[in-house]
């Protein structure tokens, strides 16, 4: 993290050997076209000797060149820039066998990736004990079975299982039976892990299924009796008054990217990770819909319709988007990089929240922001305005009615009215049907009469 790296041209991304760069300092190659485009961006130019270095105890002047327009820290080098930034500090590598000091972010624990991986291996060995080979073997299976963020969650869950097996002195995974699973639940409850036990049991169940597939076991000891019931929260949509306030903040302070992302989440119910993965080819302006491709949470492709608000900001954003960037993502940051979940969330938070990272950034706004609550808002609006449940499920991409119901806050007045109407119909007296009696002899006489 502390090593100096060569700069790249901000426009064409060609390497610039021997030139030092950092996050807010923008460099350009010798091409006139690149220089013109850099000048046209939201940048300021600092000449040599114009500003002093903002790092403490540094008497040098800031390096000349282009800086991002929001830059407040002007440094003479990348090291000074890190020292002057409140997000960086002098830290000690958390890997016990390293112990080096380095300048890193406040959340940094290790000086480089090698130390991070070594610390993880050390932790795995201490928690898995003699079953470390089995864990490392299954770790490769988890990387293929789970996707993206699920890999880290599954790895942590299985490490907890193997830690329990180590404490229980179980040296063979084939010794795991239903009683051992019950003891694991009690062991987790004693450690205050009730909230995540259900998820960890599901990881253990998948591991047992894999052992059966490999021919090492004949049964899965995780049964329905081990199921841990978790409390279910009510749907949490933003109210209509809250949505009016949110959009007033977005219109006043947010970038076009943030407005478009919120419009897609509000009208289409897309998850924030799905919005980050949208590409230009996934937008169908004629059909007013977006294509959600794989991979996603449910591993199911779907088309998501959108309405007037999304169309409005799509048209605005397509006039602002830098189409010369070597990326196909629909949204990108002001630095020309695709959004991920964290950066897009922070882009919206800067506009709608009063605080960010514990520091006050706006005089008015929300206390906390959740893009996922717009997904609740979409489902609630559709259900309360006449859409059938199949439509709600199709738009949101839910595979079960139970999942969709957790996002849909039905209007209680509408529920009460429907209940009263149904009860009124049930209370109405049932009229006895008039029974027409007949006999076979009457039928024979009628046939003979018609024949005559």
C-alpha positions in Angstrom: 0.0 0.0 0.0 2.9 2.3 0.6 4.8 1.5 -2.6 5.0 4.3 -5.2 3.4 3.5 -8.5 3.7 5.1 -12.0 0.9 7.3 -13.2 -1.4 6.6 -16.1 -2.9 9.2 -18.4 -6.3 10.1 -17.1 -7.8 10.1 -20.6 -6.2 7.2 -22.6 -4.8 5.2 -19.6 -1.3 4.9 -21.2 1.5 4.4 -18.7 3.6 7.4 -17.8 6.9 5.9 -16.3 8.7 8.0 -13.8 5.7 10.2 -13.0 4.2 9.9 -9.5 0.5 10.2 -9.0 -2.2 9.9 -6.3 -5.9 9.9 -6.1 -6.6 13.6 -6.7 -3.7 14.5 -9.0 -4.5 13.9 -12.6 -1.7 13.3 -15.2 -1.9 13.5 -19.0 0.3 12.1 -21.8 1.7 14.3 -24.6 -1.2 13.8 -27.0 -2.9 17.2 -27.7 -6.4 15.5 -27.8 -5.9 14.1 -24.3 -4.7 17.5 -23.0 -7.7 19.2 -24.4 -10.1 16.7 -22.8 -8.4 16.9 -19.5 -8.7 20.7 -19.5 -12.4 20.4 -20.3 -12.9 18.1 -17.3 -13.8 19.4 -13.8 -10.2 20.2 -12.9 -8.0 23.0 -11.7 -4.4 23.6 -12.6 -1.7 24.3 -10.0 1.5 25.9 -11.2 4.9 25.1 -9.7 5.4 27.0 -6.4 1.8 28.2 -6.4 0.7 26.3 -3.3 2.5 24.9 -0.3 2.4 21.3 0.6 -0.4 20.6 3.2 1.5 17.8 5.0 2.7 18.7 8.5 6.4 19.6 8.9 6.9 19.8 5.1 8.3 23.0 3.6 8.1 22.0 0.0 5.5 23.3 -2.5 2.8 21.2 -4.1 3.5 19.3 -7.2 2.4 21.2 -10.4 -0.3 19.7 -12.6 -4.0 19.2 -12.8 -6.1 18.3 -9.7 -9.6 17.3 -9.2 -11.9 20.3 -8.6 -12.9 19.0 -5.1 -9.2 18.8 -4.0 -8.4 20.4 -0.7 -5.1 18.7 0.0 -2.3 19.7 -2.2 0.9 17.7 -1.6 4.4 17.5 -3.0 4.4 13.7 -3.2 2.1 10.8 -2.7 3.6 10.1 0.7 2.8 13.7 1.9 -0.7 13.4 0.4 -1.3 10.3 2.6 0.2 12.0 5.6 -2.0 15.1 5.2 -5.2 13.1 4.5 -7.4 12.4 7.5 -8.3 9.0 6.0 -4.6 7.9 6.2 -2.5 7.3 9.2 0.8 5.6 10.3 -0.3 2.1 11.0 1.4 -1.2 12.1 0.8 -4.3 10.0 -1.6 -6.7 11.8 0.3 -9.8 10.5 2.2 -11.0 13.6 5.3 -12.0 11.6 5.6 -8.7 9.8 5.0 -5.8 12.1 6.1 -3.1 9.6 4.8 0.4 9.8 3.1 1.9 6.8 0.8 4.8 5.8 -2.6 3.4 5.0 -6.3 4.2 5.3 -8.0 4.1 8.8 -9.5 0.7 7.9 -6.2 -0.8 6.6 -4.8 -3.7 8.7 -2.1 -5.1 6.5 0.8 -3.4 4.6 0.2 -5.4 1.4 -1.9 -8.3 0.0 0.8 -10.9 0.8 0.6 -10.1 4.5 -3.2 -10.2 4.4 -3.3 -13.6 2.8 -0.6 -14.9 5.2 -2.6 -13.7 8.2 -5.7 -15.4 6.8 -3.9 -18.7 6.4 -2.5 -18.4 9.9 -6.0 -17.7 11.2 -7.4 -20.7 9.2 -4.8 -23.0 10.6 -5.4 -21.9 14.2 -9.2 -22.3 13.9 -9.4 -25.5 11.8 -6.7 -27.4 13.7 -6.1 -30.9 12.4 -9.0 -30.5 9.9 -7.2 -27.7 8.0 -6.6 -29.9 4.9 -10.4 -30.6 4.7 -11.2 -26.9 5.1 -8.7 -25.8 2.4 -10.1 -28.5 0.1 -13.6 -27.2 0.5 -12.5 -23.6 0.2 -11.8 -24.2 -3.5 -15.3 -25.7 -3.8 -16.9 -22.6 -2.1 -15.2 -20.3 -4.6 -17.0 -22.1 -7.4 -20.3 -22.6 -5.7 -20.9 -19.2 -4.2 -20.7 -15.8 -6.0 -18.9 -12.6 -5.1 -19.7 -11.5 -1.6 -21.2 -14.9 -0.7 -17.7 -16.4 -0.8 -16.4 -14.4 2.1 -19.6 -15.1 4.1 -19.5 -18.8 3.5 -15.7 -18.9 4.3 -16.3 -17.2 7.6 -19.3 -19.5 8.4 -17.3 -22.7 7.7 -14.3 -21.4 9.7 -16.7 -21.2 12.7 -17.9 -24.7 12.1 -14.3 -26.0 11.9 -13.4 -24.1 15.1 -16.3 -25.9 16.9 -15.0 -29.3 15.6 -11.5 -28.4 16.9 -12.9 -27.5 20.3 -15.0 -30.7 20.3 -11.9 -32.8 19.4 -13.6 -34.2 16.3 -10.8 -35.3 13.9 -13.0 -36.7 11.1 -15.8 -34.9 9.3 -17.6 -38.2 8.9 -18.1 -38.2 12.7 -20.5 -35.3 12.4 -24.1 -36.5 13.2 -27.3 -34.9 14.3 -26.2 -34.8 17.9 -23.0 -32.9 16.9 -25.1 -30.4 15.0 -27.2 -29.9 18.1 -24.1 -29.3 20.2 -22.9 -26.8 17.5 -26.1 -24.8 17.9 -25.7 -24.7 21.7 -22.0 -23.8 21.4 -22.9 -20.9 19.1 -25.6 -19.7 21.5 -23.2 -19.6 24.4 -20.9 -17.4 22.3 -23.8 -15.0 21.5 -24.0 -16.1 17.8 -27.8 -16.7 17.7 -28.4 -14.2 15.0 -26.2 -15.9 12.4 -26.7 -19.5 13.3 -29.3 -20.2 10.7 -27.0 -19.0 7.9 -24.1 -21.1 9.3 -26.2 -24.2 9.5 -27.1 -23.7 5.8 -23.4 -23.6 5.0 -22.8 -26.8 7.0 -25.8 -28.5 5.2 -24.3 -27.6 1.8 -20.9 -29.0 3.0 -22.6 -32.2 4.0 -24.3 -32.5 0.6 -20.9 -32.0 -1.0 -19.5 -34.9 1.1 -22.4 -37.1 0.0 -21.7 -36.1 -3.6 -18.0 -37.0 -3.1 -19.0 -40.4 -1.7 -17.6 -39.8 1.8 -21.0 -39.8 3.5 -24.4 -41.3 3.0 -26.6 -38.9 4.9 -27.0 -35.2 5.8 -27.1 -34.7 9.7 -28.6 -31.2 9.4 -32.4 -31.8 9.6 -35.4 -29.6 9.8 -35.3 -30.0 13.6 -32.1 -28.0 13.6 -33.8 -25.1 11.9 -33.3 -21.8 13.8 -36.2 -19.5 13.6 -35.3 -15.9 12.9 -37.6 -13.0 13.6 -39.0 -11.4 10.4 -39.1 -7.6 10.0 -42.0 -5.8 8.5 -41.6 -4.2 5.1 -39.8 -0.8 5.3 -40.8 1.3 2.3 -40.2 5.0 2.3 -43.5 6.9 2.7 -44.7 9.3 -0.1 -43.8 12.3 2.1 -40.3 10.9 2.6 -39.9 10.3 -1.1 -40.8 13.9 -1.8 -38.2 15.1 0.7 -35.6 12.6 -0.7 -36.1 13.8 -4.3 -35.9 17.5 -3.2 -32.4 16.7 -1.8 -31.4 14.7 -4.9 -32.5 17.5 -7.2 -30.6 20.1 -5.1 -27.3 18.3 -4.3 -26.9 14.9 -6.1 -25.1 14.1 -9.3 -27.0 12.8 -12.3 -25.5 9.3 -11.7 -27.0 9.3 -8.2 -30.4 10.5 -9.4 -30.5 7.9 -12.1 -29.6 5.1 -9.7 -32.3 6.2 -7.3 -34.9 6.4 -10.1 -34.0 2.8 -11.2 -34.2 1.5 -7.7 -37.5 3.3 -7.0 -39.3 2.4 -10.2 -37.7 -1.0 -11.0 -36.8 -2.2 -7.6 -33.3 -3.1 -8.7 -30.7 -4.0 -6.0 -27.8 -1.6 -5.8 -25.3 -4.3 -7.0 -27.6 -4.9 -10.1 -27.6 -1.2 -10.8 -23.7 -1.1 -10.7 -23.6 -4.0 -13.2 -25.9 -2.5 -15.8 -24.3 -1.9 -19.1 -25.3 0.2 -22.1 -26.5 -2.8 -24.0 -28.9 -3.7 -21.1 -30.9 -0.5 -21.6 -34.0 -0.8 -23.9 -35.3 2.8 -24.3 -38.0 1.7 -26.8 -39.4 -0.9 -24.6 -38.7 1.1 -21.4 -37.0 -1.8 -19.6 -33.6 -2.8 -18.2 -32.0 -6.3 -18.5 -30.7 -7.7 -15.3 -28.1 -10.3 -16.3 -26.2 -12.9 -14.4 -24.8 -13.2 -11.9 -27.3 -11.8 -9.4 -28.7 -12.8 -6.0 -31.3 -15.3 -7.3 -29.2 -16.3 -10.3 -32.2 -15.6 -12.6 -32.2 -13.2 -15.6 -35.1 -10.8 -15.9 -36.3 -7.7 -17.6 -37.2 -4.8 -15.4 -39.6 -2.1 -16.7 -39.1 1.6 -15.8 -41.2 4.7 -15.9 -41.0 8.4 -16.6 -38.5 9.3 -13.9 -35.9 6.8 -15.0 -36.4 7.8 -18.7 -35.8 11.4 -17.8 -32.5 10.9 -16.0 -31.4 8.3 -18.6 -31.7 10.9 -21.3 -29.8 13.5 -19.2 -27.1 11.1 -18.2 -26.5 9.9 -21.8 -25.6 13.5 -22.7 -23.1 13.7 -19.8 -21.6 10.2 -19.9 -18.0 10.0 -21.2 -18.4 7.6 -24.1 -14.7 7.5 -24.7 -14.0 5.5 -21.5 -12.9 1.9 -22.1 -15.8 0.6 -20.0 -19.3 -0.5 -20.9 -21.0 0.2 -17.6 -24.0 2.4 -17.7 -22.8 4.4 -14.7 -19.4 5.6 -13.9 -17.9 8.0 -11.3 -16.5 11.4 -12.0 -13.1 9.8 -12.2 -14.2 7.5 -15.0 -14.4 4.3 -13.0 -17.4 1.9 -12.7 -19.3 2.2 -9.5 -19.3 -0.6 -7.0 -21.8 -1.1 -4.2 -19.8 1.1 -1.7 -19.0 4.0 -4.1 -22.5 4.3 -5.4 -23.9 4.2 -1.9 -21.5 7.0 -0.8 -22.4 9.0 -4.0 -26.1 9.1 -2.8 -25.3 9.6 0.9 -23.4 12.8 0.1 -26.6 14.3 -1.2 -29.4 12.9 1.0 -27.7 12.5 4.5 -26.7 15.0 7.1 -23.6 13.0 8.2 -21.2 10.6 6.5 -18.6 8.6 8.3 -19.6 10.3 11.6 -18.9 13.8 10.2 -21.5 16.4 9.3 -21.7 17.1 5.6 -25.1 18.8 5.1 -27.3 21.0 7.2 -30.5 19.0 6.4 -31.2 15.5 5.2 -31.8 11.9 6.4 -30.0 10.3 9.3 -29.3 7.1 7.4 -29.8 6.0 3.8 -30.7 2.6 2.4 -31.0 2.2 -1.4 -32.6 -1.2 -0.6 -35.6 0.4 1.0 -36.5 1.8 -2.5 -37.0 -1.9 -3.4 -39.6 -2.0 -0.6 -41.2 1.2 -1.9 -41.5 -0.2 -5.5 -43.2 -3.4 -4.3 -45.6 -1.5 -2.0 -46.6 0.9 -4.6 -47.4 -1.8 -7.2 -49.4 -3.9 -4.7 -51.4 -0.9 -3.4 -52.3 0.4 -6.8 -53.8 -2.7 -8.4 -50.9 -4.8 -9.6 -51.4 -8.5 -9.1 -48.8 -10.4 -7.0 -47.3 -12.2 -10.1 -46.4 -8.8 -11.5 -44.8 -7.7 -8.3 -42.7 -10.9 -8.2 -41.7 -10.6 -11.8 -40.5 -7.0 -11.5 -38.6 -7.5 -8.3 -37.2 -10.9 -9.3 -38.5 -12.8 -6.3 -38.8 -16.5 -6.8 -41.2 -17.2 -3.9 -44.3 -15.3 -2.7 -43.0 -15.4 0.8 -39.9 -13.4 -0.3 -42.0 -10.8 -2.1 -44.4 -10.5 0.8 -41.5 -9.4 3.0 -41.1 -6.3 0.8 -44.8 -5.4 0.4 -46.5 -3.2 3.0 -50.1 -3.4 2.1 -52.3 -0.3 2.8 -54.2 -1.2 6.0 -57.2 0.8 4.9 -57.4 -1.3 1.7 -56.9 -4.5 3.6 -59.7 -3.5 6.0 -62.1 -2.6 3.2 -61.4 -5.9 1.4 -62.0 -7.8 4.7 -65.3 -6.0 5.4 -66.6 -6.6 1.9 -65.7 -10.3 2.0 -67.4 -10.7 5.5 -70.5 -8.9 4.2 -70.8 -11.3 1.3 -70.3 -14.3 3.6 -73.1 -13.0 5.9 -75.7 -12.8 3.2 -78.4 -15.6 3.4 -78.0 -18.4 1.0 -81.1 -19.0 -1.1 -82.1 -22.7 -1.4 -82.1 -23.8 -5.0 -85.4 -25.0 -6.4 -85.2 -28.7 -7.0 -87.1 -30.0 -10.1 -88.2 -33.6 -9.4 -88.4 -36.0 -12.3 -88.8 -39.8 -12.8 -87.9 -42.3 -15.4 -91.6 -43.0 -16.2 -92.2 -39.3 -17.0 -89.3 -39.4 -19.3 -90.7 -42.5 -21.2 -94.1 -40.9 -21.5 -92.6 -37.7 -22.9 -90.6 -39.7 -25.5 -93.7 -41.7 -26.6 -95.7 -38.5 -26.9 -93.1 -36.9 -29.1 -92.9 -40.0 -31.2 -96.6 -40.1 -31.8 
